[in-house]
Amino acid sequence: MTPERGFVAFLALTLGLLAIVVWSGLCARRRLHLPCVVATVAALAGTIYFAEKMGAHYDLATAGWITPVHLWLAKGTTLAYLAPLATGLLTLRNPTWRPRHRVCAFVVLVLTVATAVTGTWMVLAAERLPALGP
Ligand code: HEM
């Protein structure tokens, strides 16, 4: 699988799973919510793996200011996933955490979409490096 195809496939999988995570959380379907959270984090790891492989094919500096913006956003979003994970565990122990878990979940959702949009923008604006080898 090429890095481009792998990236698009894992990004679509991550966004699809995230939609199921939000829906199952809102409907209080814990037996679906929790495995989907685990699957989302695994799909996110796959997306990051292919994004890094794909990035090596581009001169990202040529994309200009969007590159540092995207890279900071990507790191911040990955760290931000710790907030719904922590508040989710707290909600399991004490349901009064549920509204705070909801806020963290939606912040992560908005950051994930912003990361996907700026990442796509960066790759489209960057120059592709010539292929190496025979
Ligand atoms: C990316 C990660 C996650 C997202 C986007 C997410 C999203 C949500 C949303 C939107 C709700 C509904 C909140 C409300 O309506 O007030 C919810 C509920 C809940 N979530 Fe999560 N969640 C995530 C991770 C987790 C984790 C890691 C756990 C536990 C280990 C967890 C446990 C729960 C529980 C227990 C509820 C309440 C369900 C109920 O009332 O029965 N969530 N989640």
Backbone and ligand atoms as CSV (ligand in chain L), in Angstrom:
chain,resi,resn,atom,element,x,y,z
A,1,MET,N,N,0.848,-1.201,0.000
A,1,MET,CA,C,0.000,0.000,0.000
A,1,MET,C,C,0.886,1.255,0.000
A,2,THR,N,N,0.571,2.211,-0.891
A,2,THR,CA,C,1.383,3.445,-0.908
A,2,THR,C,C,1.041,4.267,0.344
A,3,PRO,N,N,1.986,5.138,0.791
A,3,PRO,CA,C,1.689,5.969,1.964
A,3,PRO,C,C,0.433,6.827,1.764
A,4,GLU,N,N,0.213,7.319,0.528
A,4,GLU,CA,C,-0.951,8.173,0.255
A,4,GLU,C,C,-2.257,7.401,0.484
A,5,ARG,N,N,-2.311,6.176,-0.080
A,5,ARG,CA,C,-3.535,5.353,0.067
A,5,ARG,C,C,-3.734,4.959,1.520
A,6,GLY,N,N,-2.627,4.576,2.172
A,6,GLY,CA,C,-2.698,4.179,3.585
A,6,GLY,C,C,-3.202,5.325,4.437
A,7,PHE,N,N,-2.700,6.532,4.150
A,7,PHE,CA,C,-3.092,7.694,4.930
A,7,PHE,C,C,-4.583,7.991,4.757
A,8,VAL,N,N,-5.041,8.023,3.494
A,8,VAL,CA,C,-6.459,8.347,3.235
A,8,VAL,C,C,-7.365,7.276,3.878
A,9,ALA,N,N,-6.957,5.989,3.754
A,9,ALA,CA,C,-7.768,4.896,4.319
A,9,ALA,C,C,-7.853,5.013,5.842
A,10,PHE,N,N,-6.707,5.255,6.502
A,10,PHE,CA,C,-6.711,5.324,7.971
A,10,PHE,C,C,-7.384,6.597,8.471
A,11,LEU,N,N,-7.258,7.704,7.705
A,11,LEU,CA,C,-7.934,8.936,8.126
A,11,LEU,C,C,-9.450,8.740,8.068
A,12,ALA,N,N,-9.931,8.116,6.964
A,12,ALA,CA,C,-11.374,7.869,6.823
A,12,ALA,C,C,-11.853,6.936,7.937
A,13,LEU,N,N,-11.036,5.901,8.237
A,13,LEU,CA,C,-11.390,4.952,9.307
A,13,LEU,C,C,-11.460,5.679,10.659
A,14,THR,N,N,-10.468,6.549,10.931
A,14,THR,CA,C,-10.449,7.281,12.209
A,14,THR,C,C,-11.691,8.166,12.337
A,15,LEU,N,N,-12.017,8.912,11.258
A,15,LEU,CA,C,-13.164,9.827,11.328
A,15,LEU,C,C,-14.476,9.044,11.469
A,16,GLY,N,N,-14.569,7.905,10.755
A,16,GLY,CA,C,-15.779,7.071,10.851
A,16,GLY,C,C,-15.950,6.513,12.262
A,17,LEU,N,N,-14.831,5.998,12.830
A,17,LEU,CA,C,-14.900,5.440,14.189
A,17,LEU,C,C,-15.224,6.531,15.206
A,18,LEU,N,N,-14.660,7.734,14.985
A,18,LEU,CA,C,-14.926,8.845,15.901
A,18,LEU,C,C,-16.417,9.202,15.896
A,19,ALA,N,N,-17.036,9.122,14.722
A,19,ALA,CA,C,-18.481,9.404,14.628
A,19,ALA,C,C,-19.258,8.364,15.449
A,20,ILE,N,N,-18.837,7.076,15.366
A,20,ILE,CA,C,-19.521,6.017,16.147
A,20,ILE,C,C,-19.278,6.231,17.643
A,21,VAL,N,N,-18.057,6.673,17.998
A,21,VAL,CA,C,-17.731,6.929,19.413
A,21,VAL,C,C,-18.665,8.014,19.969
A,22,VAL,N,N,-18.832,9.100,19.205
A,22,VAL,CA,C,-19.682,10.201,19.673
A,22,VAL,C,C,-21.138,9.747,19.769
A,23,TRP,N,N,-21.607,9.054,18.734
A,23,TRP,CA,C,-23.002,8.592,18.725
A,23,TRP,C,C,-23.264,7.638,19.889
A,24,SER,N,N,-22.326,6.664,20.081
A,24,SER,CA,C,-22.541,5.673,21.149
A,24,SER,C,C,-22.438,6.321,22.529
A,25,GLY,N,N,-21.582,7.377,22.645
A,25,GLY,CA,C,-21.486,8.103,23.924
A,25,GLY,C,C,-22.780,8.844,24.221
A,26,LEU,N,N,-23.299,9.551,23.190
A,26,LEU,CA,C,-24.543,10.330,23.374
A,26,LEU,C,C,-25.719,9.411,23.716
A,27,CYS,N,N,-25.717,8.182,23.131
A,27,CYS,CA,C,-26.811,7.226,23.387
A,27,CYS,C,C,-26.524,6.362,24.610
A,28,ALA,N,N,-25.409,6.631,25.304
A,28,ALA,CA,C,-25.019,5.879,26.509
A,28,ALA,C,C,-24.889,4.380,26.230
A,29,ARG,N,N,-24.374,4.022,25.038
A,29,ARG,CA,C,-24.168,2.606,24.703
A,29,ARG,C,C,-22.716,2.250,25.014
A,30,ARG,N,N,-22.453,2.026,26.285
A,30,ARG,CA,C,-21.085,1.828,26.755
A,30,ARG,C,C,-20.400,0.629,26.112
A,31,ARG,N,N,-21.166,-0.463,25.864
A,31,ARG,CA,C,-20.544,-1.681,25.320
A,31,ARG,C,C,-20.069,-1.487,23.893
A,32,LEU,N,N,-20.581,-0.469,23.215
A,32,LEU,CA,C,-20.098,-0.127,21.870
A,32,LEU,C,C,-19.060,1.002,21.984
A,33,HIS,N,N,-19.333,1.955,22.899
A,33,HIS,CA,C,-18.497,3.146,23.055
A,33,HIS,C,C,-17.037,2.770,23.373
A,34,LEU,N,N,-16.844,1.916,24.361
A,34,LEU,CA,C,-15.485,1.652,24.842
A,34,LEU,C,C,-14.609,0.927,23.799
A,35,PRO,N,N,-15.101,-0.179,23.145
A,35,PRO,CA,C,-14.249,-0.787,22.108
A,35,PRO,C,C,-13.984,0.161,20.942
A,36,CYS,N,N,-14.973,1.023,20.612
A,36,CYS,CA,C,-14.774,1.958,19.500
A,36,CYS,C,C,-13.724,3.020,19.849
A,37,VAL,N,N,-13.647,3.394,21.140
A,37,VAL,CA,C,-12.602,4.337,21.565
A,37,VAL,C,C,-11.228,3.697,21.327
A,38,VAL,N,N,-11.081,2.424,21.733
A,38,VAL,CA,C,-9.799,1.719,21.562
A,38,VAL,C,C,-9.458,1.642,20.064
A,39,ALA,N,N,-10.468,1.294,19.240
A,39,ALA,CA,C,-10.245,1.175,17.793
A,39,ALA,C,C,-9.879,2.541,17.198
A,40,THR,N,N,-10.496,3.624,17.694
A,40,THR,CA,C,-10.202,4.964,17.178
A,40,THR,C,C,-8.755,5.338,17.461
A,41,VAL,N,N,-8.293,5.059,18.679
A,41,VAL,CA,C,-6.909,5.398,19.037
A,41,VAL,C,C,-5.938,4.580,18.169
A,42,ALA,N,N,-6.269,3.286,17.908
A,42,ALA,CA,C,-5.409,2.447,17.057
A,42,ALA,C,C,-5.411,2.997,15.619
A,43,ALA,N,N,-6.583,3.409,15.120
A,43,ALA,CA,C,-6.668,3.955,13.757
A,43,ALA,C,C,-5.906,5.282,13.670
A,44,LEU,N,N,-5.948,6.070,14.744
A,44,LEU,CA,C,-5.214,7.342,14.777
A,44,LEU,C,C,-3.708,7.068,14.687
A,45,ALA,N,N,-3.248,6.024,15.386
A,45,ALA,CA,C,-1.821,5.665,15.330
A,45,ALA,C,C,-1.450,5.284,13.887
A,46,GLY,N,N,-2.333,4.528,13.202
A,46,GLY,CA,C,-2.093,4.165,11.801
A,46,GLY,C,C,-2.057,5.400,10.910
A,47,THR,N,N,-2.956,6.362,11.168
A,47,THR,CA,C,-3.002,7.598,10.371
A,47,THR,C,C,-1.684,8.367,10.529
A,48,ILE,N,N,-1.193,8.460,11.775
A,48,ILE,CA,C,0.057,9.196,12.027
A,48,ILE,C,C,1.235,8.479,11.340
A,49,TYR,N,N,1.232,7.138,11.402
A,49,TYR,CA,C,2.312,6.358,10.768
A,49,TYR,C,C,2.369,6.661,9.259
A,50,PHE,N,N,1.207,6.577,8.586
A,50,PHE,CA,C,1.194,6.816,7.137
A,50,PHE,C,C,1.417,8.291,6.808
A,51,ALA,N,N,0.966,9.208,7.687
A,51,ALA,CA,C,1.179,10.643,7.434
A,51,ALA,C,C,2.677,10.935,7.430
A,52,GLU,N,N,3.415,10.317,8.360
A,52,GLU,CA,C,4.868,10.560,8.422
A,52,GLU,C,C,5.552,9.984,7.189
A,53,LYS,N,N,5.107,8.796,6.732
A,53,LYS,CA,C,5.699,8.183,5.527
A,53,LYS,C,C,5.400,9.045,4.300
A,54,MET,N,N,4.160,9.573,4.246
A,54,MET,CA,C,3.763,10.402,3.105
A,54,MET,C,C,4.537,11.716,3.107
A,55,GLY,N,N,4.718,12.302,4.312
A,55,GLY,CA,C,5.421,13.581,4.450
A,55,GLY,C,C,6.837,13.514,3.904
A,56,ALA,N,N,7.457,12.319,3.970
A,56,ALA,CA,C,8.833,12.168,3.480
A,56,ALA,C,C,8.901,12.322,1.953
A,57,HIS,N,N,7.761,12.238,1.269
A,57,HIS,CA,C,7.739,12.383,-0.195
A,57,HIS,C,C,7.572,13.838,-0.622
A,58,TYR,N,N,7.390,14.749,0.359
A,58,TYR,CA,C,7.139,16.151,0.032
A,58,TYR,C,C,8.160,17.057,0.695
A,59,ASP,N,N,8.427,18.207,0.055
A,59,ASP,CA,C,9.250,19.241,0.685
A,59,ASP,C,C,8.255,20.157,1.407
A,60,LEU,N,N,7.960,19.812,2.665
A,60,LEU,CA,C,6.867,20.488,3.389
A,60,LEU,C,C,7.145,21.966,3.647
A,61,ALA,N,N,8.445,22.350,3.658
A,61,ALA,CA,C,8.782,23.765,3.893
A,61,ALA,C,C,8.218,24.639,2.770
A,62,THR,N,N,8.068,24.076,1.566
A,62,THR,CA,C,7.576,24.878,0.430
A,62,THR,C,C,6.091,25.224,0.591
A,63,ALA,N,N,5.404,24.581,1.523
A,63,ALA,CA,C,3.972,24.887,1.732
A,63,ALA,C,C,3.790,26.191,2.523
A,64,GLY,N,N,4.894,26.720,3.130
A,64,GLY,CA,C,4.817,28.005,3.845
A,64,GLY,C,C,4.275,27.882,5.256
A,65,TRP,N,N,3.557,28.925,5.707
A,65,TRP,CA,C,3.128,29.037,7.112
A,65,TRP,C,C,2.197,27.924,7.572
A,66,ILE,N,N,1.508,27.275,6.629
A,66,ILE,CA,C,0.543,26.239,7.027
A,66,ILE,C,C,1.273,25.019,7.641
A,67,THR,N,N,2.564,24.824,7.248
A,67,THR,CA,C,3.295,23.647,7.766
A,67,THR,C,C,3.504,23.714,9.285
A,68,PRO,N,N,4.108,24.815,9.837
A,68,PRO,CA,C,4.232,24.837,11.308
A,68,PRO,C,C,2.885,24.850,12.015
A,69,VAL,N,N,1.887,25.505,11.409
A,69,VAL,CA,C,0.547,25.530,12.026
A,69,VAL,C,C,0.015,24.105,12.123
A,70,HIS,N,N,0.113,23.361,10.996
A,70,HIS,CA,C,-0.414,21.988,11.008
A,70,HIS,C,C,0.358,21.102,11.984
A,71,LEU,N,N,1.714,21.224,11.982
A,71,LEU,CA,C,2.505,20.328,12.836
A,71,LEU,C,C,2.213,20.565,14.321
A,72,TRP,N,N,2.043,21.834,14.719
A,72,TRP,CA,C,1.681,22.130,16.109
A,72,TRP,C,C,0.292,21.606,16.443
A,73,LEU,N,N,-0.621,21.821,15.487
A,73,LEU,CA,C,-2.006,21.367,15.690
A,73,LEU,C,C,-2.046,19.839,15.824
A,74,ALA,N,N,-1.258,19.144,14.978
A,74,ALA,CA,C,-1.246,17.671,15.004
A,74,ALA,C,C,-0.737,17.169,16.360
A,75,LYS,N,N,0.349,17.799,16.859
A,75,LYS,CA,C,0.902,17.368,18.164
A,75,LYS,C,C,-0.092,17.691,19.282
A,76,GLY,N,N,-0.687,18.891,19.217
A,76,GLY,CA,C,-1.641,19.305,20.247
A,76,GLY,C,C,-2.868,18.394,20.275
A,77,THR,N,N,-3.346,18.011,19.079
A,77,THR,CA,C,-4.537,17.156,18.997
A,77,THR,C,C,-4.239,15.779,19.589
A,78,THR,N,N,-3.046,15.237,19.263
A,78,THR,CA,C,-2.678,13.920,19.794
A,78,THR,C,C,-2.649,13.969,21.326
A,79,LEU,N,N,-2.056,15.036,21.877
A,79,LEU,CA,C,-2.023,15.197,23.342
A,79,LEU,C,C,-3.432,15.373,23.904
A,80,ALA,N,N,-4.281,16.119,23.153
A,80,ALA,CA,C,-5.638,16.421,23.630
A,80,ALA,C,C,-6.485,15.157,23.792
A,81,TYR,N,N,-6.098,14.053,23.082
A,81,TYR,CA,C,-6.855,12.804,23.226
A,81,TYR,C,C,-6.789,12.260,24.651
A,82,LEU,N,N,-5.774,12.721,25.410
A,82,LEU,CA,C,-5.665,12.261,26.803
A,82,LEU,C,C,-6.839,12.778,27.640
A,83,ALA,N,N,-7.412,13.949,27.264
A,83,ALA,CA,C,-8.486,14.550,28.076
A,83,ALA,C,C,-9.771,13.704,28.065
A,84,PRO,N,N,-10.310,13.304,26.865
A,84,PRO,CA,C,-11.488,12.428,26.925
A,84,PRO,C,C,-11.170,11.047,27.495
A,85,LEU,N,N,-9.903,10.595,27.333
A,85,LEU,CA,C,-9.551,9.295,27.918
A,85,LEU,C,C,-9.632,9.386,29.449
A,86,ALA,N,N,-9.054,10.460,30.005
A,86,ALA,CA,C,-9.054,10.615,31.467
A,86,ALA,C,C,-10.465,10.853,31.993
A,87,THR,N,N,-11.209,11.785,31.352
A,87,THR,CA,C,-12.556,12.084,31.861
A,87,THR,C,C,-13.518,10.924,31.599
A,88,GLY,N,N,-13.230,10.110,30.543
A,88,GLY,CA,C,-14.050,8.920,30.281
A,88,GLY,C,C,-13.907,7.920,31.423
A,89,LEU,N,N,-12.647,7.701,31.859
A,89,LEU,CA,C,-12.415,6.783,32.996
A,89,LEU,C,C,-13.090,7.327,34.257
A,90,LEU,N,N,-13.000,8.658,34.451
A,90,LEU,CA,C,-13.637,9.271,35.636
A,90,LEU,C,C,-15.159,9.133,35.561
A,91,THR,N,N,-15.731,9.236,34.322
A,91,THR,CA,C,-17.188,9.096,34.150
A,91,THR,C,C,-17.642,7.685,34.511
A,92,LEU,N,N,-16.776,6.686,34.198
A,92,LEU,CA,C,-17.120,5.298,34.541
A,92,LEU,C,C,-17.243,5.130,36.063
A,93,ARG,N,N,-16.359,5.844,36.781
A,93,ARG,CA,C,-16.356,5.725,38.252
A,93,ARG,C,C,-17.415,6.614,38.879
A,94,ASN,N,N,-17.667,7.782,38.246
A,94,ASN,CA,C,-18.594,8.747,38.833
A,94,ASN,C,C,-19.324,9.509,37.716
A,95,PRO,N,N,-20.606,9.224,37.480
A,95,PRO,CA,C,-21.338,9.806,36.337
A,95,PRO,C,C,-21.431,11.335,36.345
A,96,THR,N,N,-21.123,11.989,37.463
A,96,THR,CA,C,-21.187,13.465,37.466
A,96,THR,C,C,-20.101,14.062,36.551
A,97,TRP,N,N,-19.125,13.221,36.133
A,97,TRP,CA,C,-18.084,13.695,35.215
A,97,TRP,C,C,-18.574,13.778,33.771
A,98,ARG,N,N,-19.759,13.238,33.495
A,98,ARG,CA,C,-20.237,13.121,32.107
A,98,ARG,C,C,-20.250,14.456,31.342
A,99,PRO,N,N,-20.766,15.571,31.928
A,99,PRO,CA,C,-20.754,16.835,31.157
A,99,PRO,C,C,-19.337,17.305,30.816
A,100,ARG,N,N,-18.375,17.097,31.734
A,100,ARG,CA,C,-16.992,17.514,31.448
A,100,ARG,C,C,-16.378,16.608,30.377
A,101,HIS,N,N,-16.760,15.316,30.410
A,101,HIS,CA,C,-16.296,14.376,29.380
A,101,HIS,C,C,-16.829,14.808,28.008
A,102,ARG,N,N,-18.069,15.279,27.988
A,102,ARG,CA,C,-18.676,15.715,26.733
A,102,ARG,C,C,-17.901,16.917,26.152
A,103,VAL,N,N,-17.550,17.888,27.001
A,103,VAL,CA,C,-16.800,19.069,26.540
A,103,VAL,C,C,-15.458,18.614,25.949
A,104,CYS,N,N,-14.744,17.734,26.678
A,104,CYS,CA,C,-13.437,17.246,26.190
A,104,CYS,C,C,-13.605,16.519,24.856
A,105,ALA,N,N,-14.667,15.708,24.746
A,105,ALA,CA,C,-14.904,14.941,23.520
A,105,ALA,C,C,-15.101,15.888,22.338
A,106,PHE,N,N,-15.881,16.956,22.525
A,106,PHE,CA,C,-16.152,17.850,21.398
A,106,PHE,C,C,-14.939,18.710,21.051
A,107,VAL,N,N,-14.131,19.074,22.055
A,107,VAL,CA,C,-12.880,19.808,21.765
A,107,VAL,C,C,-11.980,18.923,20.888
A,108,VAL,N,N,-11.849,17.636,21.263
A,108,VAL,CA,C,-11.015,16.704,20.498
A,108,VAL,C,C,-11.558,16.528,19.072
A,109,LEU,N,N,-12.879,16.508,18.970
A,109,LEU,CA,C,-13.510,16.353,17.657
A,109,LEU,C,C,-13.179,17.536,16.741
A,110,VAL,N,N,-13.319,18.756,17.278
A,110,VAL,CA,C,-13.035,19.967,16.495
A,110,VAL,C,C,-11.547,19.998,16.121
A,111,LEU,N,N,-10.667,19.652,17.075
A,111,LEU,CA,C,-9.227,19.653,16.793
A,111,LEU,C,C,-8.875,18.619,15.721
A,112,THR,N,N,-9.546,17.448,15.753
A,112,THR,CA,C,-9.262,16.393,14.768
A,112,THR,C,C,-9.636,16.867,13.366
A,113,VAL,N,N,-10.786,17.525,13.249
A,113,VAL,CA,C,-11.217,18.020,11.938
A,113,VAL,C,C,-10.254,19.121,11.468
A,114,ALA,N,N,-9.863,20.037,12.380
A,114,ALA,CA,C,-8.935,21.119,12.022
A,114,ALA,C,C,-7.586,20.549,11.587
A,115,THR,N,N,-7.142,19.465,12.250
A,115,THR,CA,C,-5.865,18.838,11.882
A,115,THR,C,C,-5.962,18.214,10.487
A,116,ALA,N,N,-7.086,17.553,10.205
A,116,ALA,CA,C,-7.267,16.916,8.892
A,116,ALA,C,C,-7.302,17.986,7.786
A,117,VAL,N,N,-8.000,19.102,8.045
A,117,VAL,CA,C,-8.127,20.157,7.021
A,117,VAL,C,C,-6.761,20.811,6.767
A,118,THR,N,N,-6.031,21.190,7.855
A,118,THR,CA,C,-4.735,21.858,7.657
A,118,THR,C,C,-3.698,20.900,7.053
A,119,GLY,N,N,-3.791,19.603,7.392
A,119,GLY,CA,C,-2.858,18.613,6.842
A,119,GLY,C,C,-3.068,18.447,5.337
A,120,THR,N,N,-4.330,18.387,4.921
A,120,THR,CA,C,-4.637,18.250,3.490
A,120,THR,C,C,-4.157,19.502,2.749
A,121,TRP,N,N,-4.437,20.672,3.331
A,121,TRP,CA,C,-4.004,21.955,2.760
A,121,TRP,C,C,-2.475,21.952,2.598
A,122,MET,N,N,-1.734,21.526,3.650
A,122,MET,CA,C,-0.270,21.526,3.626
A,122,MET,C,C,0.266,20.647,2.487
A,123,VAL,N,N,-0.285,19.427,2.362
A,123,VAL,CA,C,0.215,18.504,1.336
A,123,VAL,C,C,-0.090,19.038,-0.063
A,124,LEU,N,N,-1.285,19.637,-0.237
A,124,LEU,CA,C,-1.649,20.169,-1.554
A,124,LEU,C,C,-0.754,21.354,-1.920
A,125,ALA,N,N,-0.307,22.132,-0.895
A,125,ALA,CA,C,0.508,23.324,-1.156
A,125,ALA,C,C,1.998,22.992,-1.297
A,126,ALA,N,N,2.426,21.783,-0.834
A,126,ALA,CA,C,3.855,21.441,-0.846
A,126,ALA,C,C,4.281,20.859,-2.197
A,127,GLU,N,N,5.589,21.009,-2.479
A,127,GLU,CA,C,6.123,20.424,-3.715
A,127,GLU,C,C,6.498,18.972,-3.456
A,128,ARG,N,N,6.137,18.114,-4.432
A,128,ARG,CA,C,6.478,16.693,-4.277
A,128,ARG,C,C,7.944,16.508,-4.639
A,129,LEU,N,N,8.696,15.725,-3.844
A,129,LEU,CA,C,10.107,15.471,-4.135
A,129,LEU,C,C,10.199,14.457,-5.276
A,130,PRO,N,N,11.257,14.567,-6.120
A,130,PRO,CA,C,11.387,13.572,-7.197
A,130,PRO,C,C,11.617,12.182,-6.599
A,131,ALA,N,N,11.030,11.161,-7.252
A,131,ALA,CA,C,11.167,9.782,-6.740
A,131,ALA,C,C,12.608,9.348,-6.825
A,132,LEU,N,N,13.102,8.632,-5.799
A,132,LEU,CA,C,14.490,8.141,-5.804
A,132,LEU,C,C,14.544,6.742,-6.417
A,133,GLY,N,N,15.730,6.316,-6.793
A,133,GLY,CA,C,15.922,4.936,-7.250
A,133,GLY,C,C,15.691,4.765,-8.732
A,134,PRO,N,N,15.877,3.513,-9.256
A,134,PRO,CA,C,15.780,3.270,-10.703
A,134,PRO,C,C,14.345,3.388,-11.205
L,1,HEM,C1,C,-11.857,10.101,21.791
L,1,HEM,C2,C,-12.371,9.673,22.894
L,1,HEM,C3,C,-13.810,9.833,23.315
L,1,HEM,C4,C,-14.847,10.555,22.778
L,1,HEM,C5,C,-14.824,11.419,21.527
L,1,HEM,C6,C,-16.013,10.326,23.622
L,1,HEM,C7,C,-17.275,10.887,23.435
L,1,HEM,C8,C,-18.325,10.788,24.306
L,1,HEM,C9,C,-19.566,11.529,24.237
L,1,HEM,C10,C,-19.917,12.577,23.192
L,1,HEM,C11,C,-20.353,11.137,25.277
L,1,HEM,C12,C,-21.723,11.675,25.632
L,1,HEM,C13,C,-21.558,12.724,26.734
L,1,HEM,C14,C,-22.876,13.380,27.129
L,1,HEM,O1,O,-23.843,13.328,26.391
L,1,HEM,O2,O,-22.933,14.006,28.213
L,1,HEM,C15,C,-19.629,10.103,25.999
L,1,HEM,C16,C,-20.134,9.425,27.122
L,1,HEM,C17,C,-19.403,8.518,27.847
L,1,HEM,N1,N,-18.101,8.113,27.604
L,1,HEM,FE1,FE,-16.880,8.772,26.123
L,1,HEM,N2,N,-15.659,9.466,24.626
L,1,HEM,C18,C,-14.329,9.143,24.478
L,1,HEM,C19,C,-13.585,8.324,25.288
L,1,HEM,C20,C,-14.061,7.621,26.381
L,1,HEM,C21,C,-13.284,6.736,27.219
L,1,HEM,C22,C,-11.793,6.434,27.018
L,1,HEM,C23,C,-14.110,6.246,28.151
L,1,HEM,C24,C,-13.850,5.280,29.287
L,1,HEM,C25,C,-12.750,4.629,29.494
L,1,HEM,C26,C,-15.413,6.819,27.941
L,1,HEM,C27,C,-16.525,6.593,28.710
L,1,HEM,C28,C,-17.742,7.211,28.593
L,1,HEM,C29,C,-18.870,7.001,29.482
L,1,HEM,C30,C,-18.896,6.071,30.697
L,1,HEM,C31,C,-19.894,7.823,29.004
L,1,HEM,C32,C,-21.285,7.949,29.605
L,1,HEM,C33,C,-22.163,6.895,28.995
L,1,HEM,C34,C,-23.368,6.668,29.879
L,1,HEM,O3,O,-23.948,7.641,30.340
L,1,HEM,O4,O,-23.703,5.499,30.065
L,1,HEM,N3,N,-15.361,7.638,26.846
L,1,HEM,N4,N,-18.404,9.933,25.408
